[in-house]
Amino acid sequence: MDAQPILRIDNLSVRFRTRNGTVDALKGVSFSVAKGEVLGVVGESGSGKSVTAFTVTGLLDQAGEACAGTINFDGMELTKANEAELRELRGREFSMIFQNPRAALNPIRPVGKQIEDVLIQHAQATRQDAKAKAISMLEKVKIVEPYLRYWSYPFELSGGMCQRVMIAIALACEPRLLIADEPTTGLDVTTQKATMDLIRDLTREQHLSVVLITHDLGMAAAYCDRIVVMQKGEVVETAAVRDLFTAPKHPYTKKLIAASPGPSSKLDDLTAVLDDNTSHQPSMTRTINSGADTGHLLEVVDLVKEFPRRDVEMTGWAWPVKKREAQVFRAVDGISFVLKRGESLGLVGESGCGKSTTSSILTRLMDPTSGDVIFDGANVTSYSAQQFARLPQRMKIQMVFQDPSDSLNPRFTAQDSIAEPLKRLLKMKGSKQIDIKVEELAEKVGLEKALLSRFPHQLSGGQKARVGIARAIAADPLLLILDEPTSALDVSVQAVVLQLLDRLRCELGMSYIFVSHDLNVVRLLCERVIVMNRGRIVEDGLADEVLSNPKDDYTRQLVSAIPHFEPGKL
């Protein structure tokens, strides 16, 4: 690495104007990035990681301002650059991978065209060869059938695939500095490894510098040269990877490391760093399920789900130019499994393997093409999704969604969101009765009563996750399906939520289907695990056995791709 850094931040302070006065988001932040270096920036939500990135790229919100300090990019003072100069630099000299791909992508333009736009804007391609280069970028980020996906819109892709498209856009012009803000959030472990391997290879080949913002300490340990730890807008520790993990100096760094799940971690070993305004933590004493009824709660038999496939000859039109035989894509291909009462079952696999489609069918939000789902002795697939919504069984199957921000009504307070299933499913009518029940549910999930009057944007990620869990258990379900409930959470908040979910399952006797990319989390929370690949089950069994001694080659590939840190091997 060169001695002269490509990026130097000195004593940077940023404040935001709010209705209640000014808020100091950054307080004297200083660090540098050498040419060819991968620098990790870690810390909890609200620590100032993303604000730092937005300030560097000139994308800071209008309410924010850099009130002190300097940012120097390869000899150019960015804090004094105008918008025209920054627009010329963004994408060509430095680029950013955003945390929320669906918000960053144009919803009414095919993803391939969006990659073309960046290439053409910065003169990296002509209109004649832009399409071929865009498809090549989709191949680089491991998107299956890139020629077909070129014409796909963001709403037609999974969250993980949208994130891959964002990475392709960011890397298309081969910038010298890449700022990656949680670049692999929502990606499965193999795609995560392939993506980070790609970034690492580009760093070596093109002398590319990378600022990797992440809450995954395992990834930071595997791919970074140095790590900056941030807390409440300040840098509390900076060190080389080996030094940070073998001999952390700051108490906050030690807590983050203790809260990170590893291949040999136990759920009770995780140290929780509580959210602000969430000082109340319910007792973690477990109530073991008696197991009086250990019969099957759920039985899935030969489940199949097919979707119409876009014709590659349509050139982007949503209707066929001429009649031809209809093509279908089989997202779920004849899977069968059972779930016992009180059991926790993990459903793992890469993006596009059929996990989310399966969970949508099991929650009766989607109709299968064929097959049966027997729930509590009744075949629930004999009813359409619309019919099932009006049946009493509806309240017995609930779901905790992947993104608590998107799944909560922004106009509902936490109280309103938790009360909604009480009114619609349990038909409660007395406001006093509903308020008492909501407070009981908040107590169960460790949410302070004072937070019930807040709207989603006034809550932290961990607090919103608790609201989503409280809403899901409000109707006393027998089956709770959790779709990546901790994927967007900091490791410390994740530890709290995992311990909460485990306690609730034991106390309430619910069964879980836990859909996740994070195999370490699945190992902690689930008794059995099912591994899916391209719509089929390739392996299943006890979680510890499958993840410690996998028999299928695909499962071995998943396990080997898990990022984790072991101080003795750094």
WOBELUR-V37278 format. One record per residue. N is the residue number from 1. RES is the residue in one small letter. D_LAST is the distance of its C-alpha to the last C-alpha in whole Angstrom. Layout:
BEGIN
<<N	RES	D_LAST> <N	RES	D_LAST>>
END
This chain:
BEGIN
<<1	m	20> <2	d	23> <3	a	24> <4	q	26> <5	p	25> <6	i	26> <7	l	26> <8	r	27> <9	i	28> <10	d	30> <11	n	31> <12	l	31> <13	s	34> <14	v	35> <15	r	37> <16	f	39> <17	r	43> <18	t	44> <19	r	47> <20	n	46> <21	g	45> <22	t	42> <23	v	38> <24	d	36> <25	a	33> <26	l	31> <27	k	31> <28	g	31> <29	v	27> <30	s	26> <31	f	23> <32	s	23> <33	v	21> <34	a	21> <35	k	22> <36	g	20> <37	e	17> <38	v	16> <39	l	16> <40	g	15> <41	v	18> <42	v	18> <43	g	20> <44	e	23> <45	s	26> <46	g	29> <47	s	26> <48	g	27> <49	k	25> <50	s	27> <51	v	30> <52	t	28> <53	a	27> <54	f	31> <55	t	32> <56	v	30> <57	t	32> <58	g	35> <59	l	35> <60	l	36> <61	d	38> <62	q	42> <63	a	42> <64	g	39> <65	e	39> <66	a	37> <67	c	39> <68	a	37> <69	g	34> <70	t	34> <71	i	32> <72	n	32> <73	f	31> <74	d	31> <75	g	34> <76	m	35> <77	e	36> <78	l	35> <79	t	37> <80	k	40> <81	a	40> <82	n	43> <83	e	42> <84	a	43> <85	e	41> <86	l	38> <87	r	39> <88	e	39> <89	l	36> <90	r	34> <91	g	33> <92	r	34> <93	e	32> <94	f	30> <95	s	29> <96	m	28> <97	i	27> <98	f	29> <99	q	28> <100	n	31> <101	p	32> <102	r	35> <103	a	36> <104	a	35> <105	l	37> <106	n	41> <107	p	42> <108	i	45> <109	r	44> <110	p	42> <111	v	38> <112	g	39> <113	k	42> <114	q	39> <115	i	37> <116	e	40> <117	d	41> <118	v	38> <119	l	38> <120	i	42> <121	q	42> <122	h	39> <123	a	41> <124	q	39> <125	a	41> <126	t	45> <127	r	46> <128	q	47> <129	d	43> <130	a	42> <131	k	42> <132	a	40> <133	k	37> <134	a	37> <135	i	37> <136	s	34> <137	m	32> <138	l	32> <139	e	31> <140	k	28> <141	v	27> <142	k	28> <143	i	31> <144	v	33> <145	e	37> <146	p	36> <147	y	40> <148	l	41> <149	r	38> <150	y	40> <151	w	43> <152	s	41> <153	y	41> <154	p	38> <155	f	40> <156	e	40> <157	l	36> <158	s	34> <159	g	32> <160	g	29> <161	m	31> <162	c	32> <163	q	29> <164	r	28> <165	v	31> <166	m	30> <167	i	27> <168	a	30> <169	i	32> <170	a	29> <171	l	28> <172	a	32> <173	c	33> <174	e	29> <175	p	29> <176	r	27> <177	l	25> <178	l	24> <179	i	24> <180	a	23> <181	d	24> <182	e	22> <183	p	23> <184	t	22> <185	t	24> <186	g	26> <187	l	24> <188	d	23> <189	v	20> <190	t	21> <191	t	23> <192	q	20> <193	k	17> <194	a	20> <195	t	21> <196	m	17> <197	d	17> <198	l	21> <199	i	20> <200	r	17> <201	d	19> <202	l	22> <203	t	20> <204	r	20> <205	e	23> <206	q	25> <207	h	23> <208	l	23> <209	s	21> <210	v	20> <211	v	20> <212	l	18> <213	i	20> <214	t	19> <215	h	19> <216	d	16> <217	l	13> <218	g	11> <219	m	12> <220	a	11> <221	a	8> <222	a	8> <223	y	11> <224	c	11> <225	d	11> <226	r	12> <227	i	14> <228	v	17> <229	v	18> <230	m	22> <231	q	24> <232	k	28> <233	g	28> <234	e	26> <235	v	23> <236	v	22> <237	e	19> <238	t	17> <239	a	14> <240	a	11> <241	v	8> <242	r	6> <243	d	9> <244	l	10> <245	f	8> <246	t	9> <247	a	12> <248	p	14> <249	k	17> <250	h	20> <251	p	21> <252	y	21> <253	t	17> <254	k	17> <255	k	19> <256	l	18> <257	i	14> <258	a	17> <259	a	19> <260	s	16> <261	p	17> <262	g	14> <263	p	15> <264	s	17> <265	s	18> <266	k	22> <267	l	24> <268	d	25> <269	d	22> <270	l	21> <271	t	22> <272	a	25> <273	v	25> <274	l	29> <275	d	30> <276	d	33> <277	n	36> <278	t	35> <279	s	35> <280	h	37> <281	q	35> <282	p	36> <283	s	36> <284	m	33> <285	t	36> <286	r	36> <287	t	39> <288	i	39> <289	n	41> <290	s	43> <291	g	43> <292	a	47> <293	d	47> <294	t	44> <295	g	46> <296	h	45> <297	l	45> <298	l	44> <299	e	44> <300	v	44> <301	v	46> <302	d	45> <303	l	44> <304	v	45> <305	k	44> <306	e	45> <307	f	45> <308	p	48> <309	r	46> <310	r	46> <311	d	49> <312	v	47> <313	e	50> <314	m	51> <315	t	49> <316	g	48> <317	w	51> <318	a	51> <319	w	54> <320	p	55> <321	v	57> <322	k	59> <323	k	59> <324	r	57> <325	e	55> <326	a	53> <327	q	49> <328	v	47> <329	f	43> <330	r	42> <331	a	40> <332	v	40> <333	d	41> <334	g	43> <335	i	40> <336	s	41> <337	f	40> <338	v	41> <339	l	40> <340	k	41> <341	r	42> <342	g	40> <343	e	37> <344	s	34> <345	l	33> <346	g	30> <347	l	31> <348	v	28> <349	g	27> <350	e	27> <351	s	29> <352	g	33> <353	c	32> <354	g	35> <355	k	34> <356	s	35> <357	t	38> <358	t	39> <359	s	38> <360	s	41> <361	i	43> <362	l	42> <363	t	43> <364	r	46> <365	l	45> <366	m	46> <367	d	48> <368	p	47> <369	t	49> <370	s	49> <371	g	48> <372	d	49> <373	v	47> <374	i	48> <375	f	48> <376	d	49> <377	g	52> <378	a	53> <379	n	52> <380	v	51> <381	t	51> <382	s	55> <383	y	55> <384	s	53> <385	a	51> <386	q	53> <387	q	56> <388	f	53> <389	a	52> <390	r	55> <391	l	55> <392	p	54> <393	q	51> <394	r	50> <395	m	49> <396	k	47> <397	i	44> <398	q	42> <399	m	39> <400	v	36> <401	f	35> <402	q	32> <403	d	33> <404	p	35> <405	s	36> <406	d	38> <407	s	39> <408	l	41> <409	n	44> <410	p	44> <411	r	47> <412	f	47> <413	t	46> <414	a	43> <415	q	47> <416	d	48> <417	s	45> <418	i	45> <419	a	49> <420	e	49> <421	p	49> <422	l	51> <423	k	54> <424	r	53> <425	l	52> <426	l	54> <427	k	57> <428	m	56> <429	k	59> <430	g	59> <431	s	57> <432	k	57> <433	q	56> <434	i	53> <435	d	52> <436	i	52> <437	k	50> <438	v	47> <439	e	47> <440	e	46> <441	l	44> <442	a	42> <443	e	42> <444	k	40> <445	v	37> <446	g	37> <447	l	38> <448	e	41> <449	k	44> <450	a	44> <451	l	42> <452	l	44> <453	s	46> <454	r	44> <455	f	43> <456	p	40> <457	h	39> <458	q	39> <459	l	37> <460	s	33> <461	g	31> <462	g	31> <463	q	34> <464	k	35> <465	a	33> <466	r	35> <467	v	38> <468	g	38> <469	i	37> <470	a	40> <471	r	42> <472	a	41> <473	i	42> <474	a	45> <475	a	47> <476	d	46> <477	p	45> <478	l	44> <479	l	41> <480	l	39> <481	i	37> <482	l	34> <483	d	32> <484	e	29> <485	p	30> <486	t	26> <487	s	25> <488	a	26> <489	l	25> <490	d	23> <491	v	20> <492	s	22> <493	v	26> <494	q	24> <495	a	24> <496	v	27> <497	v	29> <498	l	27> <499	q	29> <500	l	32> <501	l	32> <502	d	32> <503	r	34> <504	l	37> <505	r	37> <506	c	37> <507	e	40> <508	l	42> <509	g	41> <510	m	40> <511	s	39> <512	y	36> <513	i	35> <514	f	31> <515	v	30> <516	s	27> <517	h	24> <518	d	21> <519	l	21> <520	n	19> <521	v	22> <522	v	24> <523	r	23> <524	l	24> <525	l	27> <526	c	29> <527	e	30> <528	r	31> <529	v	30> <530	i	31> <531	v	29> <532	m	31> <533	n	32> <534	r	34> <535	g	37> <536	r	36> <537	i	35> <538	v	33> <539	e	31> <540	d	32> <541	g	32> <542	l	30> <543	a	27> <544	d	25> <545	e	26> <546	v	26> <547	l	22> <548	s	21> <549	n	23> <550	p	25> <551	k	28> <552	d	28> <553	d	26> <554	y	26> <555	t	25> <556	r	22> <557	q	21> <558	l	21> <559	v	19> <560	s	16> <561	a	16> <562	i	15> <563	p	12> <564	h	10> <565	f	7> <566	e	6> <567	p	5> <568	g	6> <569	k	4> <570	l	0>>
END
